[in-house]
Structure formats: C-alpha cells, structure tokens
C-alpha cells in the first residue's frame, strides 16, 4: 500500500513506511498495550510484521520485519472501543484526518475493535518482537 499523503504531517509515519517499504495494513497485528490518560498522552502499541511467501519446516509462513508500533495520542476527544480481552488481534488499522484531529480505527478480528479520536497523533517504532512474544 502506498504512503497515505494525509499522514505526511504525522511524526513517525514516514519512518513506519520506510521500515516496511510500504504502508502496512496491520493485518493480524496484536494490540499489546492500551494506555488511556485523561490529562496527558495516551498510547496504543501493536506488534506487527511482514509475512513472506516462504514456509518454514512446520508449514508456517515466515514472518520478518517484526516491530512494535506505538501510536502516541494527545488529547483523546472521543473513544468507542469494545471486546478487549487476553488476546487482541486486528484485521487492520487505519488512521484518518477528522475535524477534531485524527481517528485511529482498529478493525476487530479477535478482541478489541473500535475508534479513538485524538487532537494529535505520532508514531514510535521499536524494532523486534515484544518481550512476551519472543
């Protein structure tokens, strides 16, 4: 997927696109952290990767470019989430401009889904798998 031009002003968005060589869909990514703060920044972190066409000796697709993507949100102004549980896999993640700033949409698969609207958003990358996924 091409880099969404409306995200050019989002700090860290180009770094995420550079990491993969394209804009990721976050298909099958897992939400590993959700931190909501009413008076400071909130954050959502997902573990994602690139699935290759290669298959390992057990018959599973080989996954590369593991990274934890943290969406850092200033001033959450609207929230509509449901389904949070012990494992939170998403079909995908979308970010779009809205009147109040940005909307982060979690397309639910198993566990959490919904939307978070914030006045501003930035993206931080931590290469590799999260500790609990190693």
Buried (B, 14 or more C-beta within 10 A) or exposed (E): EEBBEEBEEBEBBBEBBEBBEEBBBBBBBBBBEBEEEEEEBBBBBBBBBBBEEEEEEEEEEEBEBBBBBBBBBBBBBEEEBEEEEEEBBBBBBEBEEEEEBBBBBBBBBBBBBBBBBBEBBBBBBEEEBBEEEE
